[in-house]
């Protein structure tokens, strides 16, 4: 069976949180790849993330973030809770935390496109696999 979820940890306000990420479906993943391809050049290399996020128009970035964040859940005392649902914040800790919201968005995007980039593909340093 194909693995479509992954658990990572991110530190938010100096506290580690566990997140469960779910890959985007094939249609959304293809759209994500097209967005990334349209806003990068083949020689982008390590600057992929900065290149993509700085090149995206506001409405595209907002749609990308909402889509990716709706595929992320945070582990709280009562269990996993969605970060976003139907384009609205479900976990208010990230609502005014652009840096960590972008990190989580990137983690979902990279997890979705994992096979596309291969073994030495882009990574993001602040997320660790959850133990």
C-alpha positions in Angstrom: 0.0 0.0 0.0 1.2 3.5 -0.9 2.3 5.7 2.0 0.4 9.0 1.9 0.9 10.3 5.4 4.1 11.4 7.2 4.7 12.7 10.7 7.1 15.6 11.4 7.9 17.9 14.2 8.2 21.7 14.0 9.1 24.1 16.8 6.6 26.8 17.2 7.2 29.5 19.9 10.0 27.3 21.3 7.6 24.3 21.8 7.9 21.2 19.6 4.6 20.2 17.9 3.9 17.0 16.0 2.2 17.3 12.6 0.7 14.7 10.4 1.0 15.6 6.7 -1.1 14.0 4.0 0.0 14.1 0.3 -2.2 16.1 -2.1 -4.2 14.0 -4.5 -2.8 13.4 -8.0 -4.7 16.3 -9.6 -3.7 18.8 -6.9 -0.1 17.5 -6.9 0.1 18.0 -10.7 -1.2 21.5 -10.3 1.4 22.1 -7.6 4.2 20.9 -9.9 2.9 23.1 -12.7 2.9 26.1 -10.3 6.5 25.4 -9.2 7.7 24.8 -12.8 6.2 28.0 -14.0 8.0 30.1 -11.4 11.5 28.5 -11.4 14.2 27.8 -13.9 16.1 24.5 -14.2 19.2 25.9 -12.6 17.5 27.2 -9.5 19.0 24.5 -7.2 19.1 25.4 -3.5 17.2 28.6 -4.1 14.1 26.7 -5.2 12.0 27.6 -2.2 12.9 31.2 -2.1 12.5 31.4 -5.9 9.0 29.9 -5.9 7.6 31.7 -2.9 8.9 35.1 -3.9 7.7 34.6 -7.5 4.1 33.6 -6.8 1.4 36.2 -7.2 -0.5 36.8 -3.9 -3.6 34.9 -4.9 -1.7 31.9 -6.1 0.4 31.8 -2.9 -2.8 32.1 -0.8 -4.4 29.2 -2.7 -1.3 27.1 -2.5 -0.9 27.7 1.3 -4.6 27.0 2.0 -4.5 23.8 -0.1 -1.3 22.5 1.6 -2.3 23.6 5.1 -5.6 21.8 4.7 -3.5 18.6 4.4 -1.8 19.1 7.7 -3.0 18.2 11.2 -1.4 19.2 14.5 -1.3 16.8 17.5 -3.0 18.4 20.5 -4.1 16.9 23.8 -7.4 15.7 22.3 -5.8 14.2 19.2 -5.0 15.4 15.7 -6.7 18.6 14.6 -6.7 20.1 11.1 -4.6 23.2 10.7 -7.0 24.6 8.0 -10.5 23.6 6.9 -12.3 25.0 3.9 -9.8 27.9 3.6 -10.3 28.9 7.3 -7.8 28.5 10.2 -8.7 25.6 12.5 -5.6 26.0 14.6 -5.1 29.6 15.5 -1.5 29.3 16.5 -0.4 29.6 12.9 -2.8 32.3 11.8 -0.3 35.1 12.6 2.9 33.0 12.2 3.9 33.5 8.5 7.3 31.7 8.9 5.9 28.5 10.4 2.9 28.5 8.1 5.2 28.7 5.1 7.4 26.0 6.6 4.4 23.7 7.0 3.2 24.6 3.5 6.6 23.7 2.1 6.7 20.4 4.0 3.3 19.3 2.5 4.4 20.4 -1.0 7.7 18.5 -0.7 6.0 15.4 0.7 3.5 15.5 -2.2 6.3 15.8 -4.8 8.7 13.5 -3.0 9.2 11.0 -5.9 9.6 13.8 -8.4 12.7 15.3 -6.9 14.6 12.1 -6.2 16.9 11.3 -3.3 18.9 14.5 -3.4 15.8 16.7 -3.9 15.0 19.9 -2.0 14.5 19.7 1.8 13.7 22.2 4.4 15.9 22.3 7.5 13.6 23.0 10.4 11.3 20.0 10.1 12.3 16.7 11.7 10.6 13.3 11.4 8.6 12.8 14.5 9.9 10.0 16.8 
